[in-house]
Amino acid sequence: RLSRRGRTIIFSIHQPRYSIFKLFDSLTLLALGRVLYHGPANQALEYFSSIGYECEPFNNPADFFLDIINGDSTAVAASKEEHRPVDTGKVSEDNVDSSVVDVLHQKYLNSSLYKNTKEALAKVELGQGSKQRVSKQGHEITYANGFLTQLYWVSKRSLKNLIRNPQASIAQIAVTVILALVVGAIFFGVKLDRSGIQNRVGSLFFVTTNQCFSSVSAIELFIRDKKLFV
């Protein structure tokens, strides 16, 4: 629903099945901080086939790409020895064979896909003007929506969380009512004299302090949602 409104959706799936993979329009494969493929998803198998990595029959393309990167595929095993560089003492990282990554990255840099991407980026850079202007824009903090729009959606999100977790709201209301009754009972019948003024100041101080400490519970929401926003 969000994507149909023109939003760009970025997400990751652990071991996606083929029915999910075939929905992707663009595919980017990364390993050890290097791009191994970037282009149309439906051309990925053809690209890897052209560089000597043939997908086995009935194999899931998503698993096939992961196997290639990790060096576990039979397609890799067949060409691994052919492309293995001289041992330089490097240690593999996160079960990823750095030699395979180097080979795949270099092949991508030599491909027409990379050249087309570079040409498209060059046109974008020319359209943005001078390098000084581009660097200045890169350091500016911009938002796609204004403050009121952000406030609306964050407030709506918080309201939904409250509605979906009514126990917390009921508990807060109950605590507030009980405290109100306690404070009202303590300061009930305060007279209009010097001592009455002091009592009213004390009641206001107590109520204000209670409100300040009760609002600290909002920090829990911030801590819980911080990971999601990051």
Sequence and secondary structure as in RCSB ss.txt:
>XXXX:A:sequence
RLSRRGRTIIFSIHQPRYSIFKLFDSLTLLALGRVLYHGPANQALEYFSSIGYECEPFNNPADFFLDIINGDSTA
VAASKEEHRPVDTGKVSEDNVDSSVVDVLHQKYLNSSLYKNTKEALAKVELGQGSKQRVSKQGHEITYANGFLTQ
LYWVSKRSLKNLIRNPQASIAQIAVTVILALVVGAIFFGVKLDRSGIQNRVGSLFFVTTNQCFSSVSAIELFIRD
KKLFV
>XXXX:A:secstr
 TGGGT       SS  HHHHTT SEEEEEETTEEEEEEEGGGHHHHHHHTT    TT  HHHHHHHHHHT SHH
HHHHHHHH         BTTB HHHHHHHHHHHHTSHHHHHHHHHHHHHHHHT  HHHHHHHHHS   SS HHHH
HHHHHHHHHHHHHH HHHHHHHHHHHHHHHHHHHHHTTT  SSHHHHHHHHHHHHHHHHHHHHHGGGHHHHHHHH
HHHH 
